[in-house]
Amino acid sequence: MDRIAGKDFYRTIPHRSIRRQSGAAFIAMFCTACIVLFASEAGAQCTARDVLRNRLTLKATPSSAPPIPVQSAFAVPVWRTITVGTFANSFALLNALDAAGCSIGGLAEEVLARPAFTVGTRKTSVDLFAVSAAELGFQAGTARLADVYARAQELGFGLAAAEVAPQLRLQFRDQPMGEYLIGMEPIKTWKGEPVILTVANGGEGLVLIGRDGRADAEIPVTARFLFTRSNEAVLAKEVRVDETPTPGRR
């Protein structure tokens, strides 16, 4: 009876009305398909396939130049500028990583859930400097994490805030395969173990993982760290500029 009623119903509708409804339905279906396609394209950004596509599109190649010892933080060019303070809380940031298809290690996920992990309250741009332990002057195969951080601070670098690592993971979609970037102040897990976050591309997609953040942890000298410029170094540079004599003045 429903089918018959349906036929009788359509007989009472003018042909033009049916065409309009059909056209509206087609437009709605088309828009829905576009939304689904856009969501699928914008969603998965950390998978191995998407990483390869980004690499081929951007044609970026990792540098193979030998390490050059760093003399000062101001002699190092900005490696990348990212934006922080774009999420209301750490859970929103974690959800964004998951939506992008970025794999998150167990330690990294625990760090993001800790009270010590905080996000910025306002949108801010952050200049990052990628420097290896070898460029900081360490010659042996490994170096203690505390020594690396101490040397970096002597040169005018500052440790990046914890939010930098997951934000970089979201914004650094063309990371070379095999690259691991360390950068943040250690945060302790629920068991009290210090952990530092690492932004990596191990070959199967983009990941955010945690690693040993103890002061005596041995880090390969080829590993690259993410630093900012310390406030003290910036202030010292401003003082030097102010003290520079102006031509014609005594």
Phi and psi in degrees as a GROMACS rama.xvg file:
@    title "Ramachandran Plot"
@    xaxis  label "Phi"
@    yaxis  label "Psi"
@TYPE xy
-64.8786  -39.4456  ASP-2
-66.1982  -42.4302  ARG-3
-64.235  -43.4598  ILE-4
-60.8527  -36.3791  ALA-5
-64.7883  -40.9147  GLY-6
-65.5089  -43.5297  LYS-7
-62.8418  -36.7014  ASP-8
-63.1659  -47.0414  PHE-9
-68.3725  -24.2219  TYR-10
-67.5589  -26.2469  ARG-11
-87.2148  -3.91899  THR-12
-99.1835  130.581  ILE-13
-59.194  152.285  PRO-14
-58.7041  -37.9689  HIS-15
-63.3398  -38.7528  ARG-16
-64.0152  -41.0987  SER-17
-62.6323  -40.9459  ILE-18
-65.3108  -39.3093  ARG-19
-64.4526  -42.2362  ARG-20
-64.9998  -39.2366  GLN-21
-64.1444  -41.1698  SER-22
-64.5755  -40.9607  GLY-23
-64.6473  -39.4423  ALA-24
-64.8975  -40.7268  ALA-25
-62.6981  -43.6046  PHE-26
-62.3571  -41.9358  ILE-27
-62.6455  -43.0447  ALA-28
-64.1142  -39.6681  MET-29
-64.3452  -43.9959  PHE-30
-63.871  -40.2595  CYS-31
-63.1496  -42.2568  THR-32
-62.5502  -40.4922  ALA-33
-63.7366  -41.2314  CYS-34
-63.4241  -43.1104  ILE-35
-64.2051  -43.0597  VAL-36
-63.2538  -43.7092  LEU-37
-63.4407  -41.9352  PHE-38
-63.6529  -40.2056  ALA-39
-68.661  -36.3069  SER-40
-70.8402  -39.5924  GLU-41
-82.7288  -20.9465  ALA-42
-75.4612  -65.7033  GLY-43
-81.4832  105.38  ALA-44
-122.216  -7.32604  GLN-45
-110.579  -0.795334  CYS-46
-71.7818  162.309  THR-47
-59.9543  -38.8265  ALA-48
-65.3985  -43.3223  ARG-49
-68.3462  -36.2709  ASP-50
-63.4082  -45.0361  VAL-51
-62.4985  -41.8574  LEU-52
-62.238  -41.5217  ARG-53
-65.1678  -39.9993  ASN-54
-64.2481  -42.3023  ARG-55
-68.8795  -35.6343  LEU-56
-71.2258  -45.8563  THR-57
-82.3656  -16.6573  LEU-58
53.8519  41.1698  LYS-59
-91.4232  137.096  ALA-60
-127.769  137.66  THR-61
-67.4902  147.882  PRO-62
-76.4173  138.055  SER-63
-109.854  12.4284  SER-64
-68.6234  145.905  ALA-65
-65.5928  151.53  PRO-66
-64.5524  137.004  PRO-67
-109.465  124.499  ILE-68
-56.2614  134.05  PRO-69
-86.1646  131.203  VAL-70
-98.8405  -27.3449  GLN-71
-159.822  151.288  SER-72
-62.5314  -25.9916  ALA-73
-82.51  -5.54484  PHE-74
-92.8896  -3.14487  ALA-75
-102.733  125.809  VAL-76
-71.5166  156.941  PRO-77
-64.1782  128.038  VAL-78
-80.8785  -45.5353  TRP-79
-161.283  144.951  ARG-80
-111.731  126.56  THR-81
-121.577  172.664  ILE-82
-115.805  132.054  THR-83
-119.829  173.068  VAL-84
75.3863  28.0017  GLY-85
-103.323  1.31692  THR-86
-125.638  148.496  PHE-87
-68.6664  -34.0998  ALA-88
-158.402  177.629  ASN-89
-67.9209  -28.5034  SER-90
-69.2524  -37.0592  PHE-91
-65.6706  -38.144  ALA-92
-65.6015  -41.7939  LEU-93
-63.5874  -40.5557  LEU-94
-65.0372  -36.1538  ASN-95
-66.1152  -39.6464  ALA-96
-62.5364  -42.2793  LEU-97
-66.3393  -40.7009  ASP-98
-65.8142  -31.2037  ALA-99
-80.5483  -5.08518  ALA-100
81.2232  15.737  GLY-101
-79.4517  128.755  CYS-102
-75.1357  139.265  SER-103
-124.935  124.14  ILE-104
-69.7687  162.733  GLY-105
-61.0596  -43.5472  GLY-106
-66.1925  -40.7266  LEU-107
-63.837  -41.8534  ALA-108
-64.7838  -36.7619  GLU-109
-67.6973  -38.9628  GLU-110
-62.8618  -42.7876  VAL-111
-65.6533  -20.6899  LEU-112
-93.5407  -3.61483  ALA-113
-79.2968  148.447  ARG-114
-61.0895  -27.5676  PRO-115
-69.7355  -19.6082  ALA-116
-85.5194  118.515  PHE-117
-127.835  158.843  THR-118
-114.159  156.432  VAL-119
-65.8694  148.565  GLY-120
-88.5703  -9.23702  THR-121
-143.18  153.843  ARG-122
-70.0956  124.291  LYS-123
-141.905  144.086  THR-124
-90.5775  138.734  SER-125
-127.41  125.289  VAL-126
-84.8494  129.133  ASP-127
-113.09  147.21  LEU-128
-124.957  122.731  PHE-129
-99.7033  113.984  ALA-130
-133.639  134.479  VAL-131
-86.2304  161.941  SER-132
-63.2848  -32.6862  ALA-133
-64.0958  -39.17  ALA-134
-69.1482  -21.1041  GLU-135
-84.1025  -2.81732  LEU-136
109.919  3.76719  GLY-137
-86.886  127.462  PHE-138
-103.712  -26.8609  GLN-139
-69.8713  176.545  ALA-140
-65.7825  -33.69  GLY-141
-135.81  166.708  THR-142
-143.737  147.895  ALA-143
-68.5101  139.941  ARG-144
-58.0436  -42.1791  LEU-145
-61.5493  -38.888  ALA-146
-67.8526  -38.6826  ASP-147
-63.1179  -46.8525  VAL-148
-65.2849  -39.619  TYR-149
-64.347  -44.0674  ALA-150
-63.9725  -41.767  ARG-151
-61.6149  -41.2572  ALA-152
-68.9582  -32.5656  GLN-153
-62.387  -34.0522  GLU-154
-84.7968  -4.10513  LEU-155
104.416  8.84686  GLY-156
-87.8701  156.66  PHE-157
-124.784  153.553  GLY-158
-74.2138  137.771  LEU-159
-73.4672  149.453  ALA-160
-65.5645  156.634  ALA-161
-60.6431  -30.8918  ALA-162
-65.4148  -22.7939  GLU-163
-60.1617  -43.2187  VAL-164
-61.108  -53.9711  ALA-165
-66.9637  -32.2145  PRO-166
-66.1706  -40.7952  GLN-167
-64.2465  -37.7251  LEU-168
-59.7559  -38.578  ARG-169
-71.5687  -34.3732  LEU-170
-99.4273  -8.12945  GLN-171
-111.317  81.7868  PHE-172
-93.0448  -6.9491  ARG-173
-111.954  34.015  ASP-174
-65.2498  133.738  GLN-175
-63.6432  148.864  PRO-176
-66.87  136.542  MET-177
87.9304  1.88573  GLY-178
-93.3597  136.628  GLU-179
-128.327  122.62  TYR-180
-114.59  123.099  LEU-181
-103.633  136.094  ILE-182
-177.218  99.1312  GLY-183
172.794  163.655  MET-184
-73.8062  138.017  GLU-185
-60.5746  142.284  PRO-186
-122.477  136.305  ILE-187
-82.8885  142.817  LYS-188
-78.3628  -179.054  THR-189
-62.0372  -25.7436  TRP-190
-87.4105  -0.856172  LYS-191
88.7081  12.4642  GLY-192
-88.6246  124.59  GLU-193
-71.1284  135.749  PRO-194
-132.315  140.752  VAL-195
-116.082  141.11  ILE-196
-83.1186  147.058  LEU-197
-130.286  130.804  THR-198
-97.1924  117.689  VAL-199
-139.189  158.069  ALA-200
-129.312  96.6202  ASN-201
-86.125  2.65333  GLY-202
110.506  -16.0917  GLY-203
-115.33  22.0254  GLU-204
123.539  173.425  GLY-205
-85.6636  134.329  LEU-206
-133.734  159.621  VAL-207
-125.82  115.923  LEU-208
-128.069  164.956  ILE-209
-110.288  150.604  GLY-210
-140.173  170.518  ARG-211
-54.7893  122.918  ASP-212
-111.981  18.4226  GLY-213
-69.286  153.867  ARG-214
-60.3503  -34.1299  ALA-215
-95.3407  12.6909  ASP-216
-64.876  133.414  ALA-217
-88.2429  123.335  GLU-218
-115.303  132.494  ILE-219
-57.4363  139.569  PRO-220
-68.3118  -17.2254  VAL-221
-80.4246  -13.0449  THR-222
-67.2627  140.484  ALA-223
-102.411  140.786  ARG-224
-110.894  151.787  PHE-225
-102.921  122.56  LEU-226
-126.469  162.264  PHE-227
-109.985  -176.91  THR-228
-95.5189  131.782  ARG-229
-68.3358  151.832  SER-230
-60.6607  -36.5781  ASN-231
-64.3108  -39.6717  GLU-232
-67.8527  -40.7251  ALA-233
-63.1395  -42.1972  VAL-234
-64.6947  -41.3446  LEU-235
-62.9828  -38.8234  ALA-236
-65.7209  -40.9953  LYS-237
-63.048  -38.885  GLU-238
-64.8047  -42.4012  VAL-239
-63.8057  -38.7043  ARG-240
-66.1922  -41.817  VAL-241
-66.0005  -31.3864  ASP-242
-85.262  -7.8413  GLU-243
-67.0255  123.746  THR-244
-66.1748  137.123  PRO-245
-82.3665  133.348  THR-246
-51.8895  132.11  PRO-247
92.9084  -9.47109  GLY-248
-105.68  148.523  ARG-249
